[in-house]
């Protein structure tokens, strides 16, 4: 039985997708195998698909791998190919993180509006979390 994914597990799976080679086919089964190989935990396609961050990252990499998104890769000598691949991977990760950050900012605005509507003040929302002793 597949375990429930923690935030760290989700980040690890997204990292596997960020590192996915653009010349290799991507499927949910291959992703499950890669996660098991890289992070030594067994999961299922269904478990991975339930997580929005994973699902979005998967779709982006899938479209890149399948050629639906044009790659701006010029012909490079072998000595520069590794550096170019690393830069491309970092650029994909930056773009994904920007989109995730925008989604979080939008979610925060919804929460802020709903808190205002229900009479929750900023001071109440800014109260520190209880310590273990104060629970």
N, CA, C and O of each residue as an XYZ file, in Angstrom:
540
protein
N       0.842     -1.186      0.000
C       0.000      0.000      0.000
C       0.884      1.245      0.000
O       1.874      1.309      0.729
N       0.533      2.210     -0.800
C       1.316      3.435     -0.902
C       1.070      4.313      0.322
O      -0.038      4.370      0.856
N       2.124      4.990      0.747
C       1.988      5.856      1.906
C       1.460      7.219      1.489
O       1.526      7.593      0.318
N       0.937      7.954      2.457
C       0.507      9.317      2.184
C       1.747     10.176      2.031
O       2.747      9.959      2.715
N       1.687     11.142      1.143
C       2.844     11.965      0.851
C       2.939     13.151      1.804
O       1.952     13.842      2.057
N       4.130     13.374      2.325
C       4.396     14.551      3.133
C       4.800     15.688      2.211
O       4.998     15.483      1.014
N       4.922     16.893      2.771
C       5.383     18.026      1.962
C       6.766     17.754      1.390
O       7.046     18.118      0.248
N       7.630     17.118      2.168
C       8.980     16.788      1.703
C       8.908     15.793      0.543
O       9.635     15.927     -0.441
N       8.027     14.792      0.663
C       7.855     13.814     -0.418
C       7.408     14.506     -1.702
O       7.914     14.205     -2.783
N       6.470     15.420     -1.583
C       5.969     16.144     -2.755
C       7.091     16.958     -3.387
O       7.245     16.973     -4.608
N       7.871     17.632     -2.550
C       9.007     18.398     -3.069
C      10.010     17.491     -3.764
O      10.566     17.860     -4.799
N      10.247     16.310     -3.208
C      11.178     15.362     -3.819
C      10.681     14.895     -5.186
O      11.464     14.793     -6.130
N       9.396     14.616     -5.293
C       8.831     14.160     -6.568
C       8.924     15.278     -7.605
O       9.269     15.026     -8.759
N       8.621     16.497     -7.205
C       8.717     17.630     -8.128
C      10.170     17.834     -8.544
O      10.438     18.202     -9.688
N      11.105     17.600     -7.631
C      12.522     17.705     -7.974
C      12.913     16.652     -9.016
O      13.692     16.933     -9.928
N      12.371     15.446     -8.875
C      12.622     14.408     -9.877
C      12.119     14.877    -11.238
O      12.778     14.670    -12.257
N      10.958     15.504    -11.250
C      10.409     16.018    -12.507
C      11.256     17.165    -13.060
O      11.445     17.266    -14.272
N      11.768     18.031    -12.176
C      12.632     19.112    -12.634
C      13.891     18.557    -13.287
O      14.412     19.149    -14.232
N      14.379     17.434    -12.793
C      15.598     16.820    -13.317
C      15.341     15.887    -14.498
O      16.283     15.330    -15.063
N      14.082     15.712    -14.873
C      13.748     14.744    -15.918
C      14.418     15.137    -17.231
O      14.278     16.276    -17.677
N      15.146     14.205    -17.858
C      15.799     14.533    -19.134
C      14.763     14.764    -20.237
O      13.789     14.021    -20.362
N      14.993     15.795    -21.021
C      14.014     16.145    -22.058
C      14.026     15.161    -23.227
O      13.138     15.201    -24.079
N      15.021     14.282    -23.271
C      15.060     13.302    -24.355
C      14.562     11.926    -23.898
O      14.749     10.932    -24.600
N      13.934     11.870    -22.730
C      13.423     10.608    -22.193
C      11.907     10.691    -22.049
O      11.372     11.710    -21.614
N      11.222      9.614    -22.417
C       9.764      9.590    -22.308
C       9.348      9.706    -20.844
O      10.045      9.237    -19.944
N       8.205     10.336    -20.629
C       7.670     10.514    -19.281
C       6.288      9.892    -19.208
O       5.418     10.173    -20.033
N       6.099      9.049    -18.216
C       4.781      8.485    -17.923
C       4.666      8.417    -16.408
O       5.661      8.534    -15.693
N       3.450      8.227    -15.930
C       3.258      8.123    -14.486
C       4.007      6.914    -13.932
O       4.587      6.982    -12.849
N       3.993      5.815    -14.670
C       4.695      4.616    -14.201
C       6.196      4.848    -14.127
O       6.846      4.411    -13.177
N       6.746      5.529    -15.117
C       8.184      5.839    -15.086
C       8.512      6.782    -13.937
O       9.567      6.663    -13.314
N       7.615      7.713    -13.657
C       7.833      8.628    -12.535
C       7.822      7.867    -11.217
O       8.666      8.108    -10.354
N       6.868      6.946    -11.057
C       6.811      6.129     -9.844
C       8.118      5.366     -9.667
O       8.664      5.311     -8.565
N       8.621      4.775    -10.754
C       9.887      4.035    -10.693
C      11.054      4.951    -10.331
O      11.911      4.582     -9.528
N      11.085      6.135    -10.917
C      12.174      7.074    -10.647
C      12.158      7.536     -9.193
O      13.212      7.668     -8.569
N      10.969      7.780     -8.655
C      10.844      8.198     -7.257
C      11.297      7.075     -6.333
O      11.995      7.316     -5.348
N      10.898      5.850     -6.655
C      11.302      4.711     -5.833
C      12.822      4.533     -5.884
O      13.449      4.259     -4.861
N      13.404      4.685     -7.049
C      14.850      4.533     -7.194
C      15.603      5.657     -6.484
O      16.582      5.406     -5.781
N      15.147      6.892     -6.669
C      15.863      8.060     -6.147
C      15.672      8.249     -4.645
O      16.633      8.554     -3.939
N      14.451      8.072     -4.146
C      14.153      8.389     -2.751
C      13.748      7.184     -1.909
O      13.425      7.328     -0.730
N      13.763      6.012     -2.504
C      13.537      4.755     -1.771
C      12.188      4.699     -1.063
O      12.077      4.129      0.023
N      11.168      5.287     -1.674
C       9.826      5.043     -1.146
C       8.893      4.702     -2.287
O       8.960      5.267     -3.379
N       8.020      3.756     -1.990
C       7.106      3.241     -3.000
C       5.801      4.020     -2.918
O       5.252      4.248     -1.840
N       5.336      4.410     -4.064
C       4.074      5.137     -4.150
C       3.320      4.630     -5.369
O       3.773      3.707     -6.045
N       2.191      5.221     -5.646
C       1.406      4.814     -6.812
C       1.116      6.029     -7.682
O       1.233      7.175     -7.248
N       0.741      5.748     -8.902
C       0.358      6.802     -9.841
C      -0.810      7.612     -9.271
O      -0.824      8.839     -9.364
N      -1.769      6.931     -8.693
C      -2.952      7.605     -8.158
C      -2.583      8.563     -7.021
O      -3.115      9.669     -6.933
N      -1.681      8.130     -6.167
C      -1.245      8.975     -5.056
C      -0.560     10.229     -5.583
O      -0.789     11.328     -5.080
N       0.276     10.058     -6.594
C       0.981     11.208     -7.163
C       0.016     12.164     -7.857
O       0.154     13.382     -7.740
N      -0.957     11.616     -8.575
C      -1.894     12.447     -9.323
C      -2.810     13.276     -8.434
O      -3.371     14.273     -8.888
N      -2.969     12.887     -7.191
C      -3.835     13.636     -6.275
C      -3.216     14.964     -5.843
O      -3.928     15.858     -5.387
N      -1.916     15.098     -5.981
C      -1.210     16.292     -5.528
C      -1.098     17.304     -6.669
O      -0.509     17.010     -7.709
N      -1.662     18.487     -6.471
C      -1.679     19.503     -7.531
C      -0.286     19.905     -7.980
O      -0.049     20.057     -9.178
N       0.645     20.080     -7.044
C       2.007     20.487     -7.423
C       2.640     19.440     -8.326
O       3.287     19.776     -9.317
N       2.452     18.179     -7.983
C       3.033     17.106     -8.783
C       2.345     17.031    -10.139
O       3.001     16.918    -11.174
N       1.034     17.095    -10.125
C       0.268     16.984    -11.370
C       0.629     18.109    -12.344
O       0.801     17.864    -13.538
N       0.742     19.327    -11.841
C       1.091     20.467    -12.691
C       2.504     20.319    -13.241
O       2.734     20.527    -14.432
N       3.455     19.958    -12.372
C       4.840     19.782    -12.816
C       4.923     18.656    -13.847
O       5.661     18.765    -14.826
N       4.173     17.582    -13.633
C       4.158     16.461    -14.566
C       3.672     16.920    -15.936
O       4.286     16.602    -16.954
N       2.574     17.664    -15.963
C       2.011     18.125    -17.234
C       2.980     19.035    -17.979
O       3.090     18.963    -19.203
N       3.686     19.896    -17.237
C       4.642     20.804    -17.875
C       5.805     20.028    -18.490
O       6.197     20.280    -19.629
N       6.349     19.085    -17.728
C       7.480     18.300    -18.239
C       7.018     17.403    -19.380
O       7.741     17.223    -20.360
N       5.820     16.841    -19.261
C       5.276     15.979    -20.314
C       5.155     16.745    -21.631
O       5.512     16.221    -22.686
N       4.658     17.976    -21.578
C       4.520     18.751    -22.807
C       5.890     19.125    -23.375
O       6.055     19.197    -24.593
N       6.859     19.360    -22.513
C       8.213     19.658    -22.982
C       8.847     18.437    -23.625
O       9.462     18.536    -24.687
N       8.696     17.277    -22.978
C       9.286     16.035    -23.483
C       8.629     15.606    -24.787
O       9.302     15.104    -25.687
N       7.318     15.800    -24.893
C       6.600     15.359    -26.087
C       6.795     16.299    -27.274
O       6.377     15.991    -28.390
N       7.427     17.437    -27.033
C       7.697     18.371    -28.120
C       6.600     19.384    -28.354
O       6.671     20.145    -29.319
N       5.583     19.421    -27.500
C       4.509     20.394    -27.672
C       4.981     21.797    -27.331
O       4.468     22.776    -27.872
N       5.957     21.897    -26.434
C       6.549     23.183    -26.108
C       7.897     23.235    -26.805
O       8.761     22.399    -26.540
N       8.088     24.192    -27.682
C       9.364     24.233    -28.403
C      10.521     24.494    -27.455
O      10.439     25.343    -26.567
N      11.578     23.765    -27.656
C      12.781     23.943    -26.869
C      13.719     24.874    -27.623
O      13.894     24.743    -28.834
N      14.314     25.802    -26.912
C      15.210     26.768    -27.532
C      16.656     26.288    -27.425
O      17.538     27.064    -27.056
N      16.905     25.034    -27.739
C      18.234     24.474    -27.598
C      18.995     24.551    -28.914
O      18.670     23.845    -29.869
N      20.008     25.408    -28.960
C      20.838     25.436    -30.161
C      21.818     24.264    -30.136
O      22.020     23.634    -29.098
N      22.417     23.981    -31.278
C      23.441     22.936    -31.353
C      24.661     23.417    -30.587
O      25.201     24.488    -30.864
N      25.088     22.618    -29.623
C      26.218     22.994    -28.785
C      27.307     21.935    -28.844
O      27.027     20.757    -29.065
N      28.531     22.353    -28.648
C      29.596     21.357    -28.546
C      29.415     20.560    -27.250
O      28.826     21.060    -26.292
N      29.911     19.347    -27.220
C      29.727     18.505    -26.031
C      30.204     19.152    -24.732
O      29.642     18.901    -23.666
N      31.225     19.970    -24.824
C      31.746     20.598    -23.611
C      30.748     21.562    -22.978
O      30.807     21.805    -21.773
N      29.845     22.108    -23.763
C      28.850     23.041    -23.242
C      27.479     22.406    -23.026
O      26.607     23.006    -22.398
N      27.290     21.206    -23.539
C      25.980     20.564    -23.471
C      25.520     20.355    -22.027
O      24.360     20.612    -21.705
N      26.410     19.897    -21.164
C      26.051     19.643    -19.764
C      25.649     20.946    -19.080
O      24.662     20.992    -18.347
N      26.415     21.997    -19.324
C      26.096     23.295    -18.720
C      24.749     23.810    -19.233
O      23.962     24.359    -18.462
N      24.483     23.639    -20.515
C      23.220     24.096    -21.092
C      22.040     23.324    -20.508
O      20.990     23.906    -20.235
N      22.209     22.025    -20.315
C      21.140     21.214    -19.724
C      20.881     21.643    -18.280
O      19.733     21.707    -17.840
N      21.943     21.932    -17.558
C      21.793     22.369    -16.170
C      21.051     23.703    -16.106
O      20.163     23.886    -15.274
N      21.421     24.633    -16.989
C      20.735     25.923    -17.019
C      19.264     25.762    -17.393
O      18.399     26.422    -16.816
N      18.982     24.894    -18.348
C      17.596     24.653    -18.751
C      16.782     24.081    -17.595
O      15.641     24.485    -17.371
N      17.375     23.138    -16.862
C      16.710     22.546    -15.700
C      16.419     23.616    -14.646
O      15.331     23.651    -14.072
N      17.391     24.477    -14.401
C      17.202     25.534    -13.411
C      16.145     26.527    -13.867
O      15.367     27.019    -13.050
N      16.107     26.824    -15.148
C      15.099     27.745    -15.665
C      13.694     27.152    -15.534
O      12.750     27.859    -15.180
N      13.557     25.855    -15.820
C      12.250     25.194    -15.649
C      11.818     25.241    -14.191
O      10.652     25.488    -13.884
N      12.774     24.999    -13.294
C      12.455     25.023    -11.863
C      12.039     26.426    -11.420
O      11.089     26.577    -10.652
N      12.739     27.442    -11.894
C      12.398     28.821    -11.550
C      10.993     29.164    -12.035
O      10.209     29.759    -11.296
N      10.675     28.793    -13.265
C       9.342     29.073    -13.808
C       8.248     28.357    -13.009
O       7.197     28.932    -12.728
N       8.507     27.098    -12.647
C       7.529     26.348    -11.854
C       7.337     26.999    -10.494
O       6.205     27.132    -10.030
N       8.419     27.404     -9.851
C       8.332     28.035     -8.534
C       7.611     29.380     -8.610
O       6.878     29.735     -7.688
N       7.806     30.125     -9.684
C       7.080     31.382     -9.858
C       5.580     31.133     -9.953
O       4.784     31.849     -9.344
N       5.197     30.102    -10.728
C       3.766     29.785    -10.851
C       3.194     29.333     -9.508
O       2.095     29.747     -9.137
N       3.922     28.490     -8.774
C       3.454     28.040     -7.467
C       3.322     29.221     -6.512
O       2.355     29.297     -5.754
N       4.277     30.138     -6.539
C       4.232     31.306     -5.676
C       3.011     32.162     -6.007
O       2.341     32.656     -5.100
N       2.719     32.341     -7.276
C       1.551     33.123     -7.680
C       0.262     32.466     -7.185
O      -0.652     33.156     -6.733
N       0.188     31.146     -7.269
C      -0.995     30.436     -6.777
C      -1.145     30.613     -5.267
O      -2.258     30.772     -4.767
N      -0.031     30.584     -4.547
C      -0.087     30.786     -3.092
C      -0.517     32.208     -2.750
O      -1.286     32.408     -1.810
N      -0.035     33.195     -3.497
C      -0.453     34.572     -3.260
C      -1.953     34.749     -3.517
O      -2.637     35.453     -2.774
N      -2.452     34.111     -4.561
C      -3.883     34.177     -4.846
C      -4.683     33.511     -3.729
O      -5.728     34.023     -3.329
N      -4.204     32.375     -3.221
C      -4.882     31.691     -2.119
C      -4.880     32.567     -0.867
O      -5.877     32.627     -0.148
N      -3.771     33.238     -0.610
C      -3.685     34.129      0.542
C      -4.710     35.247      0.438
O      -5.334     35.599      1.439
N      -4.898     35.817     -0.754
C      -5.879     36.877     -0.932
C      -7.296     36.378     -0.631
O      -8.104     37.093     -0.039
N      -7.580     35.152     -1.044
C      -8.898     34.562     -0.753
C      -9.075     34.413      0.748
O     -10.124     34.760      1.291
N      -8.048     33.894      1.424
C      -8.136     33.718      2.878
C      -8.278     35.056      3.593
O      -9.051     35.182      4.543
N      -7.529     36.050      3.133
C      -7.589     37.368      3.750
C      -8.990     37.965      3.610
O      -9.529     38.523      4.566
N      -9.568     37.849      2.433
C     -10.913     38.360      2.203
C     -11.935     37.626      3.080
O     -12.796     38.249      3.701
N     -11.826     36.300      3.117
C     -12.767     35.523      3.932
C     -12.606     35.813      5.415
O     -13.597     35.843      6.145
N     -11.400     36.024      5.868
C     -11.174     36.384      7.275
C     -11.832     37.734      7.574
O     -12.471     37.897      8.613
N     -11.679     38.689      6.672
C     -12.296     39.995      6.833
C     -13.821     39.865      6.889
O     -14.472     40.473      7.739
N     -14.381     39.068      5.978
C     -15.845     38.878      5.928
C     -16.390     38.275      7.208
O     -17.514     38.574      7.610
N     -15.597     37.426      7.850
C     -16.068     36.734      9.055
C     -15.592     37.408     10.339
O     -15.704     36.835     11.423
N     -15.068     38.610     10.216
C     -14.731     39.404     11.395
C     -13.436     39.020     12.088
O     -13.236     39.375     13.250
N     -12.560     38.310     11.412
C     -11.274     37.966     12.010
C     -10.325     39.138     11.741
O     -10.170     39.569     10.598
N      -9.697     39.646     12.797
C      -8.819     40.800     12.634
C      -7.405     40.357     12.264
O      -7.025     39.199     12.434
N      -6.646     41.317     11.754
C      -5.245     41.065     11.414
C      -4.474     40.666     12.672
O      -3.626     39.774     12.627
N      -4.770     41.328     13.799
C      -4.083     40.985     15.056
C      -4.353     39.538     15.456
O      -3.452     38.853     15.940
N      -5.576     39.071     15.262
C      -5.893     37.680     15.574
C      -5.125     36.728     14.653
O      -4.627     35.693     15.094
N      -5.038     37.083     13.399
C      -4.327     36.215     12.456
C      -2.824     36.225     12.703
O      -2.142     35.253     12.378
N      -2.294     37.313     13.274
C      -0.862     37.423     13.513
C      -0.426     36.872     14.864
O       0.759     36.907     15.196
N      -1.383     36.360     15.653
C      -0.998     35.770     16.934
C      -0.043     34.613     16.688
O      -0.192     33.854     15.730
N       0.949     34.493     17.578
C       1.917     33.419     17.404
C       1.280     32.069     17.695
O       0.269     31.975     18.391
N       1.880     31.052     17.159
C       1.371     29.692     17.364
C       1.603     29.285     18.819
O       2.569     29.722     19.445
N       0.724     28.459     19.345
C       0.943     28.008     20.728
C       2.173     27.111     20.825
O       2.472     26.325     19.926
N       2.866     27.254     21.936
C       3.999     26.372     22.185
C       3.484     25.071     22.763
O       2.316     24.969     23.140
N       4.335     24.099     22.833
C       3.933     22.799     23.338
C       3.436     22.883     24.776
O       2.541     22.137     25.173
N       4.025     23.803     25.562
C       3.634     23.966     26.969
C       2.282     24.636     27.117
O       1.587     24.396     28.104
N       1.885     25.476     26.157
C       0.645     26.258     26.262
C      -0.558     25.607     25.618
O      -1.593     26.260     25.478
N      -0.474     24.383     25.229
C      -1.600     23.762     24.535
C      -2.651     23.359     25.454
O      -3.671     22.819     25.025
